[in-house]
Amino acid sequence: MSNLSRRTLAALIAAAALLPGAAFAADALKEIRIDWATYNPVSMILKQKGLLEKEFAKDGIGIVWV
């Protein structure tokens, strides 16, 4: 019988399946869409003060509130 357990074999297959996807880089992020609501005080403050816009502007990423 082989020295590989079923768990080890499954882990090797899973790792091999993920490797080709790691070779491709994603496109640069240009915009983030964020949902906000009047019943959520955190989202209201972030939107009113423009905190996310200021932080992500450094990286050239826009914020769109929906």
C-alpha positions as CSV (number, residue, x, y, z in Angstrom):
1,M,0.0,0.0,0.0
2,S,1.1,3.6,-0.7
3,N,2.6,5.8,2.0
4,L,0.2,8.6,1.0
5,S,-3.0,8.9,3.0
6,R,-6.2,10.0,1.5
7,R,-6.0,13.3,3.3
8,T,-2.5,14.0,1.9
9,L,-3.5,13.0,-1.6
10,A,-6.6,15.3,-1.4
11,A,-4.4,18.2,-0.2
12,L,-1.9,17.6,-3.0
13,I,-4.8,17.6,-5.6
14,A,-6.3,20.8,-4.1
15,A,-2.9,22.6,-4.1
16,A,-2.3,21.6,-7.7
17,A,-5.7,22.9,-8.7
18,L,-5.0,26.3,-7.2
19,L,-1.5,26.8,-8.5
20,P,-2.4,27.8,-12.1
21,G,-4.7,30.5,-10.8
22,A,-2.0,32.1,-8.8
23,A,0.1,32.8,-11.9
24,F,-2.4,35.4,-13.2
25,A,-2.5,38.9,-11.6
26,A,-5.8,40.6,-11.1
27,D,-6.5,44.0,-12.8
28,A,-5.7,47.0,-10.7
29,L,-8.6,48.2,-8.6
30,K,-10.1,51.5,-9.8
31,E,-13.4,51.8,-7.9
32,I,-15.0,50.4,-4.7
33,R,-18.8,50.4,-4.5
34,I,-20.2,50.6,-0.9
35,D,-23.8,50.3,0.2
36,W,-24.9,52.7,2.9
37,A,-28.1,53.1,4.9
38,T,-29.6,55.8,7.1
39,Y,-30.0,53.2,10.0
40,N,-26.3,52.4,10.0
41,P,-24.4,55.2,11.9
42,V,-21.0,54.0,10.8
43,S,-21.8,54.2,7.1
44,M,-23.4,57.6,7.6
45,I,-20.3,59.0,9.3
46,L,-17.9,57.5,6.7
47,K,-19.9,59.0,3.9
48,Q,-20.4,62.4,5.4
49,K,-16.8,62.9,6.4
50,G,-15.4,61.4,3.2
51,L,-13.0,59.2,5.2
52,L,-12.9,56.4,2.7
53,E,-12.5,58.8,-0.2
54,K,-9.5,60.4,1.5
55,E,-7.8,57.1,2.3
56,F,-8.3,55.4,-1.1
57,A,-7.4,58.5,-3.1
58,K,-3.8,57.9,-2.2
59,D,-3.9,54.7,-4.3
60,G,-6.0,56.2,-7.1
61,I,-9.1,54.2,-6.1
62,G,-12.5,55.9,-6.2
63,I,-15.4,55.3,-3.8
64,V,-19.0,55.1,-5.1
65,W,-21.8,55.1,-2.5
66,V,-24.9,53.2,-3.6
